[in-house]
Amino acid sequence: PVDFSEYAESALKYALFWAEAFSAELTLLHVNTLFHEHFDYDMLIERYREEIDQQERYIRKWMREQDLHVARSKVKLDFEVLRSRSAAGSILDFIPEGGYDLVVMGTHGRTGARHLFLGSVAEKVARLSPVPVFTTHKEIEVHGIRRILVPVDFSNFSKTLVASALEIGQAFDAQVHLLHVLERLTVTSFRWMSENAWPYFKMDEDLRSRVTGMLRELPENPDDSRLVYEVVKAPHAYEAVVDYAGAQEVDLIIMGTRGFSKFDYFWLWGSTAERVLRLATCPVLTERVGVEETALQEA
């Protein structure tokens, strides 16, 4: 999906990168929202139609220019323009119709208190898409993938994510880091520990060893030289994931859009994956948890 912003341009570069790496076809999709925020309700319907037609002529011209640019990369390119009231809804409907395997989108990213509020079109698509969604910010440069991070919560979905990461890692000869975060709220004995007391909690080395052993049960070959196992403690999982990715210079984070969080149902806070998507300084690949897995986590 493209909206001609600087974020979409960054996403297009990564889309070309992935299409070249896996010999895939690429479709550029633009959704022309009929009732956007600048719509003048006093405008005559004929004039509005003229505006829409003019916009779509520009869109198709831009896409043809991209086609010429992409030709040098030997990626087969197609493009579509849709009219709709909802960009996210149209994108989600278009995915199964075209039989797509991956969605690549640009997102603005957020810092500070802003990351607590309702998300962008990219975040809505990432949350509801039936296929994996790759999101990136404008400032991220396209380069090879050397390190992949998979945050693990030991849900039924974890093995699937690890397998996906190893498959991608094999294509790029990349390390795959499996990270489990001992979150304050997930340690029963310390559930109501205050923020001031939390730093005094020292992770038991036996606990670290046992959790590392659990991580090693996820891949088919736990002794694969590309695998790195890590266990950390933190008040919030999403902060630990973002910090670890930055410290290790991770090139890609792979996450499920649902996991073990007692607060997932609060729309204000969102899931761990959504917050990582907003705050991470590297691209994030999200895959939606199936109905069965979600039901198990909420049981």
The 8 nearest C-alpha neighbors of each residue, nearest first, counted from 0:
[[1, 28, 29, 27, 104, 2, 103, 90],
 [2, 0, 7, 29, 3, 28, 27, 104],
 [1, 3, 4, 7, 29, 0, 30, 6],
 [4, 2, 1, 7, 5, 8, 6, 58],
 [5, 3, 7, 6, 2, 8, 1, 105],
 [4, 6, 8, 7, 137, 9, 3, 105],
 [7, 5, 137, 105, 9, 4, 8, 136],
 [6, 8, 105, 10, 4, 1, 9, 5],
 [9, 7, 5, 11, 10, 6, 4, 12],
 [8, 10, 6, 12, 137, 7, 11, 5],
 [9, 11, 105, 7, 13, 104, 8, 12],
 [12, 10, 14, 8, 13, 9, 7, 15],
 [13, 11, 15, 9, 10, 14, 16, 8],
 [12, 14, 16, 10, 15, 11, 141, 17],
 [15, 13, 11, 17, 16, 12, 103, 18],
 [16, 14, 18, 12, 13, 17, 19, 11],
 [15, 17, 13, 14, 19, 18, 20, 12],
 [18, 16, 20, 14, 19, 15, 21, 13],
 [17, 19, 23, 15, 21, 22, 20, 16],
 [18, 20, 22, 16, 17, 21, 15, 74],
 [19, 21, 17, 18, 22, 16, 23, 170],
 [20, 22, 23, 18, 19, 17, 170, 16],
 [23, 21, 19, 18, 20, 24, 74, 17],
 [24, 22, 18, 21, 25, 19, 74, 75],
 [23, 25, 75, 76, 74, 18, 26, 22],
 [26, 24, 76, 75, 77, 23, 18, 27],
 [27, 25, 77, 78, 76, 28, 24, 79],
 [28, 26, 78, 0, 77, 79, 1, 25],
 [29, 27, 0, 79, 78, 80, 1, 26],
 [28, 30, 80, 1, 0, 2, 31, 81],
 [31, 29, 81, 86, 82, 80, 32, 83],
 [30, 32, 82, 81, 33, 83, 29, 80],
 [33, 31, 83, 84, 34, 35, 82, 30],
 [32, 34, 84, 83, 35, 31, 82, 51],
 [35, 33, 32, 38, 84, 36, 37, 83],
 [34, 36, 37, 38, 32, 33, 84, 31],
 [35, 37, 38, 34, 39, 32, 33, 40],
 [38, 36, 35, 39, 34, 40, 33, 32],
 [39, 37, 36, 35, 34, 40, 42, 33],
 [40, 38, 41, 42, 37, 36, 47, 43],
 [39, 41, 42, 38, 43, 44, 37, 34],
 [42, 40, 39, 43, 38, 44, 47, 46],
 [41, 43, 40, 39, 44, 47, 46, 38],
 [42, 44, 46, 45, 47, 41, 40, 48],
 [43, 45, 47, 46, 48, 42, 49, 41],
 [46, 44, 48, 47, 43, 49, 42, 50],
 [45, 47, 49, 43, 48, 44, 50, 42],
 [48, 46, 44, 50, 49, 45, 51, 43],
 [47, 49, 51, 45, 50, 46, 52, 44],
 [48, 50, 46, 52, 47, 51, 53, 45],
 [51, 49, 47, 53, 48, 52, 54, 46],
 [50, 52, 48, 54, 53, 49, 55, 47],
 [51, 53, 49, 55, 54, 50, 48, 56],
 [54, 52, 50, 56, 51, 55, 49, 57],
 [55, 53, 51, 57, 52, 56, 58, 50],
 [54, 56, 58, 52, 57, 53, 59, 51],
 [55, 57, 53, 59, 58, 54, 60, 52],
 [58, 56, 60, 54, 55, 59, 61, 53],
 [59, 57, 55, 61, 56, 60, 54, 62],
 [58, 60, 62, 56, 61, 57, 55, 63],
 [59, 61, 57, 63, 58, 62, 56, 64],
 [62, 60, 64, 58, 59, 63, 57, 65],
 [61, 63, 65, 59, 64, 60, 66, 58],
 [64, 62, 66, 60, 65, 61, 59, 67],
 [65, 63, 61, 67, 62, 66, 60, 68],
 [64, 66, 68, 62, 63, 67, 69, 61],
 [65, 67, 63, 69, 64, 68, 70, 62],
 [68, 66, 70, 64, 65, 69, 63, 71],
 [69, 67, 65, 66, 70, 71, 64, 72],
 [68, 70, 66, 71, 72, 67, 65, 74],
 [71, 69, 67, 73, 72, 68, 66, 74],
 [70, 72, 69, 73, 68, 67, 74, 66],
 [71, 73, 69, 70, 74, 19, 15, 68],
 [74, 72, 70, 71, 75, 69, 19, 76],
 [75, 73, 72, 76, 24, 19, 69, 70],
 [74, 76, 24, 25, 73, 77, 23, 70],
 [77, 75, 25, 26, 74, 24, 66, 78],
 [76, 78, 26, 25, 27, 75, 79, 24],
 [79, 77, 27, 26, 28, 62, 76, 80],
 [78, 80, 28, 27, 29, 81, 77, 26],
 [79, 81, 29, 30, 28, 82, 78, 31],
 [82, 80, 30, 31, 29, 83, 79, 28],
 [83, 81, 31, 30, 32, 33, 80, 84],
 [82, 84, 32, 85, 33, 31, 81, 30],
 [83, 85, 32, 33, 34, 86, 82, 35],
 [86, 84, 88, 83, 87, 89, 32, 30],
 [85, 87, 89, 88, 30, 90, 32, 83],
 [88, 86, 90, 120, 89, 85, 124, 91],
 [89, 87, 91, 85, 90, 86, 92, 124],
 [88, 90, 92, 86, 91, 87, 93, 85],
 [91, 89, 93, 87, 92, 88, 86, 94],
 [90, 92, 88, 89, 93, 94, 128, 87],
 [93, 91, 89, 90, 94, 88, 95, 96],
 [92, 94, 90, 96, 91, 95, 89, 97],
 [93, 95, 91, 96, 97, 99, 92, 98],
 [96, 94, 98, 97, 93, 92, 99, 91],
 [97, 95, 93, 94, 98, 92, 99, 91],
 [96, 98, 95, 99, 94, 93, 100, 92],
 [97, 99, 95, 96, 94, 100, 93, 101],
 [98, 100, 97, 94, 101, 95, 102, 130],
 [99, 101, 130, 98, 102, 131, 94, 95],
 [102, 100, 131, 99, 130, 132, 103, 133],
 [101, 103, 132, 133, 131, 104, 100, 130],
 [104, 102, 133, 132, 134, 14, 10, 101],
 [105, 103, 134, 10, 0, 133, 121, 102],
 [104, 106, 6, 7, 10, 135, 134, 136],
 [105, 107, 136, 108, 6, 121, 135, 134],
 [106, 108, 136, 6, 109, 105, 137, 277],
 [109, 107, 277, 106, 278, 136, 110, 276],
 [110, 108, 114, 277, 278, 113, 107, 111],
 [109, 111, 114, 113, 278, 112, 108, 277],
 [110, 112, 113, 114, 109, 115, 278, 277],
 [111, 113, 114, 115, 110, 116, 109, 268],
 [114, 112, 115, 111, 116, 110, 109, 117],
 [113, 115, 109, 112, 116, 110, 111, 277],
 [116, 114, 113, 268, 112, 267, 117, 269],
 [117, 115, 114, 267, 113, 118, 268, 112],
 [118, 116, 267, 115, 119, 266, 114, 269],
 [117, 119, 122, 116, 123, 120, 121, 114],
 [118, 120, 122, 121, 123, 117, 106, 107],
 [119, 121, 123, 87, 122, 124, 118, 86],
 [122, 120, 124, 119, 123, 106, 125, 104],
 [121, 123, 125, 119, 124, 118, 120, 126],
 [124, 122, 126, 120, 125, 121, 127, 119],
 [123, 125, 121, 127, 128, 126, 122, 87],
 [126, 124, 122, 123, 132, 128, 127, 121],
 [125, 127, 123, 124, 256, 128, 122, 287],
 [128, 126, 124, 125, 123, 129, 287, 91],
 [127, 129, 124, 130, 125, 91, 126, 287],
 [128, 130, 127, 287, 131, 95, 94, 286],
 [131, 129, 128, 101, 100, 132, 286, 287],
 [132, 130, 286, 101, 285, 102, 284, 133],
 [131, 133, 102, 285, 125, 284, 101, 103],
 [134, 132, 284, 103, 283, 102, 104, 285],
 [135, 133, 104, 283, 105, 282, 103, 132],
 [134, 136, 282, 105, 106, 10, 104, 283],
 [137, 135, 106, 138, 105, 107, 139, 6],
 [136, 138, 6, 9, 139, 5, 135, 105],
 [139, 137, 136, 140, 9, 6, 280, 135],
 [140, 138, 137, 136, 141, 281, 135, 280],
 [141, 139, 142, 138, 9, 137, 13, 12],
 [142, 140, 13, 139, 12, 143, 16, 9],
 [143, 141, 140, 144, 16, 250, 13, 145],
 [142, 144, 145, 141, 171, 250, 16, 173],
 [143, 145, 250, 146, 171, 173, 142, 251],
 [144, 146, 173, 174, 143, 250, 147, 171],
 [145, 147, 174, 249, 173, 250, 144, 175],
 [148, 146, 175, 251, 252, 249, 176, 250],
 [147, 149, 252, 176, 175, 177, 253, 251],
 [148, 150, 177, 253, 252, 176, 151, 178],
 [151, 149, 178, 179, 177, 148, 254, 152],
 [152, 150, 179, 153, 178, 157, 149, 177],
 [151, 153, 154, 179, 259, 258, 150, 157],
 [154, 152, 157, 151, 155, 156, 214, 158],
 [153, 155, 156, 157, 152, 258, 259, 296],
 [156, 154, 157, 292, 153, 158, 159, 295],
 [155, 157, 154, 159, 158, 160, 292, 288],
 [158, 156, 160, 159, 154, 155, 153, 151],
 [159, 157, 161, 217, 160, 156, 162, 155],
 [158, 160, 162, 157, 156, 161, 163, 155],
 [161, 159, 163, 157, 162, 158, 164, 156],
 [160, 162, 164, 158, 163, 159, 165, 157],
 [161, 163, 159, 165, 160, 164, 158, 166],
 [164, 162, 160, 166, 161, 165, 159, 167],
 [165, 163, 161, 167, 166, 162, 168, 160],
 [164, 166, 168, 162, 167, 163, 169, 161],
 [167, 165, 163, 169, 168, 164, 162, 170],
 [168, 166, 170, 164, 169, 165, 163, 171],
 [169, 167, 173, 165, 171, 166, 170, 172],
 [168, 170, 172, 166, 167, 171, 165, 173],
 [169, 171, 167, 168, 172, 166, 173, 20],
 [170, 172, 168, 173, 169, 144, 167, 145],
 [173, 171, 169, 168, 170, 174, 145, 225],
 [174, 172, 145, 168, 146, 171, 144, 175],
 [173, 175, 225, 146, 226, 147, 145, 168],
 [176, 174, 147, 226, 148, 225, 146, 227],
 [175, 177, 227, 148, 226, 228, 147, 149],
 [178, 176, 149, 228, 150, 227, 148, 229],
 [179, 177, 150, 229, 151, 230, 149, 176],
 [180, 178, 230, 151, 150, 152, 231, 229],
 [179, 181, 231, 232, 182, 236, 230, 178],
 [182, 180, 232, 231, 233, 183, 179, 185],
 [181, 183, 185, 233, 234, 184, 180, 235],
 [182, 184, 234, 185, 186, 190, 233, 181],
 [185, 183, 190, 182, 186, 187, 189, 234],
 [184, 186, 182, 183, 187, 181, 190, 189],
 [185, 187, 189, 184, 183, 188, 190, 182],
 [188, 186, 190, 189, 185, 184, 183, 191],
 [187, 189, 186, 190, 191, 192, 185, 184],
 [190, 188, 192, 187, 186, 191, 183, 184],
 [191, 189, 184, 187, 192, 188, 186, 183],
 [190, 192, 189, 193, 184, 188, 183, 187],
 [193, 191, 189, 190, 196, 197, 194, 183],
 [192, 194, 196, 195, 197, 191, 189, 190],
 [193, 195, 197, 196, 192, 198, 234, 191],
 [196, 194, 193, 197, 198, 192, 199, 200],
 [195, 197, 193, 194, 199, 198, 192, 200],
 [196, 198, 194, 199, 200, 195, 193, 192],
 [199, 197, 200, 196, 195, 201, 194, 233],
 [200, 198, 197, 196, 201, 195, 202, 194],
 [199, 201, 198, 197, 202, 196, 189, 203],
 [202, 200, 199, 203, 198, 197, 204, 232],
 [201, 203, 204, 200, 206, 207, 232, 231],
 [202, 204, 206, 205, 201, 207, 208, 200],
 [205, 203, 207, 206, 208, 202, 209, 201],
 [206, 204, 208, 203, 207, 209, 202, 210],
 [205, 207, 209, 203, 204, 208, 210, 202],
 [208, 206, 204, 210, 205, 209, 211, 230],
 [207, 209, 205, 211, 206, 210, 204, 212],
 [208, 210, 212, 206, 211, 207, 205, 213],
 [211, 209, 213, 207, 212, 208, 206, 214],
 [212, 210, 214, 208, 213, 209, 207, 215],
 [211, 213, 209, 215, 210, 214, 208, 216],
 [212, 214, 210, 216, 211, 215, 209, 217],
 [215, 213, 211, 216, 212, 217, 210, 228],
 [214, 216, 212, 221, 213, 217, 211, 218],
 [215, 217, 213, 214, 218, 212, 221, 219],
 [216, 218, 158, 215, 214, 219, 161, 213],
 [219, 217, 220, 221, 216, 215, 161, 162],
 [218, 220, 221, 217, 216, 162, 215, 223],
 [219, 221, 218, 222, 223, 215, 217, 216],
 [222, 220, 215, 218, 223, 219, 216, 226],
 [223, 221, 220, 224, 226, 215, 225, 218],
 [222, 224, 225, 221, 220, 226, 218, 219],
 [223, 225, 226, 222, 227, 174, 221, 220],
 [224, 226, 174, 223, 175, 227, 173, 172],
 [227, 225, 175, 224, 223, 176, 174, 228],
 [226, 228, 176, 177, 175, 229, 225, 174],
 [229, 227, 177, 176, 178, 211, 226, 214],
 [228, 230, 178, 177, 179, 231, 227, 211],
 [231, 229, 179, 178, 180, 207, 211, 232],
 [232, 230, 180, 181, 179, 229, 233, 178],
 [231, 233, 181, 180, 182, 230, 234, 202],
 [232, 234, 182, 235, 239, 181, 236, 183],
 [233, 235, 183, 182, 236, 232, 184, 197],
 [236, 234, 233, 238, 182, 237, 239, 183],
 [235, 237, 239, 238, 180, 182, 240, 233],
 [236, 238, 240, 271, 239, 275, 235, 241],
 [239, 237, 241, 240, 236, 235, 242, 275],
 [238, 240, 242, 236, 237, 241, 243, 233],
 [239, 241, 237, 243, 238, 242, 244, 236],
 [240, 242, 244, 238, 279, 239, 243, 237],
 [243, 241, 239, 245, 244, 240, 238, 246],
 [244, 242, 246, 240, 245, 241, 239, 247],
 [245, 243, 249, 241, 247, 242, 246, 248],
 [244, 246, 248, 242, 243, 247, 241, 249],
 [245, 247, 243, 248, 244, 242, 249, 241],
 [246, 248, 244, 249, 245, 243, 146, 242],
 [249, 247, 245, 246, 244, 250, 146, 243],
 [248, 250, 244, 146, 247, 251, 147, 245],
 [251, 249, 146, 144, 281, 147, 145, 248],
 [250, 252, 147, 282, 283, 249, 281, 148],
 [253, 251, 148, 283, 147, 149, 284, 254],
 [252, 254, 284, 149, 285, 283, 148, 251],
 [255, 253, 285, 272, 149, 284, 286, 256],
 [254, 256, 286, 285, 257, 287, 288, 272],
 [257, 255, 287, 272, 126, 286, 285, 288],
 [256, 258, 255, 288, 270, 287, 272, 293],
 [259, 257, 260, 152, 154, 255, 256, 296],
 [258, 260, 296, 152, 261, 154, 257, 263],
 [261, 259, 262, 263, 258, 270, 271, 257],
 [260, 262, 263, 259, 264, 297, 184, 265],
 [261, 263, 260, 264, 265, 268, 270, 269],
 [264, 262, 270, 260, 265, 269, 261, 266],
 [263, 265, 262, 266, 269, 261, 270, 268],
 [266, 264, 267, 263, 262, 268, 269, 270],
 [267, 265, 269, 268, 264, 263, 117, 116],
 [268, 266, 265, 116, 269, 115, 117, 264],
 [269, 267, 266, 115, 265, 270, 116, 263],
 [268, 270, 266, 263, 267, 273, 265, 271],
 [271, 269, 263, 273, 272, 257, 274, 268],
 [270, 272, 274, 237, 273, 275, 269, 236],
 [273, 271, 275, 270, 256, 274, 276, 254],
 [274, 272, 276, 270, 275, 271, 269, 277],
 [273, 275, 277, 271, 276, 272, 278, 237],
 [274, 276, 272, 278, 277, 279, 273, 237],
 [277, 275, 273, 274, 278, 279, 283, 272],
 [278, 276, 108, 274, 109, 275, 279, 273],
 [277, 279, 275, 276, 109, 108, 274, 110],
 [280, 278, 241, 275, 281, 276, 277, 282],
 [279, 281, 278, 282, 245, 139, 136, 241],
 [280, 282, 279, 250, 251, 283, 139, 135],
 [283, 281, 135, 251, 134, 252, 284, 250],
 [284, 282, 252, 134, 251, 133, 253, 276],
 [283, 285, 133, 253, 132, 252, 254, 134],
 [286, 284, 254, 132, 255, 131, 253, 256],
 [285, 287, 131, 255, 256, 254, 288, 130],
 [286, 288, 256, 255, 289, 126, 285, 129],
 [287, 289, 257, 255, 292, 256, 293, 286],
 [290, 288, 292, 291, 293, 287, 156, 294],
 [289, 291, 293, 292, 294, 288, 295, 287],
 [290, 292, 294, 293, 289, 295, 288, 296],
 [291, 293, 295, 289, 294, 290, 155, 288],
 [294, 292, 290, 296, 295, 291, 289, 288],
 [293, 295, 291, 297, 292, 296, 298, 290],
 [296, 294, 292, 298, 293, 297, 291, 155],
 [295, 297, 293, 294, 298, 259, 292, 258],
 [296, 298, 294, 295, 293, 259, 261, 292],
 [297, 295, 296, 294, 293, 292, 291, 259]]
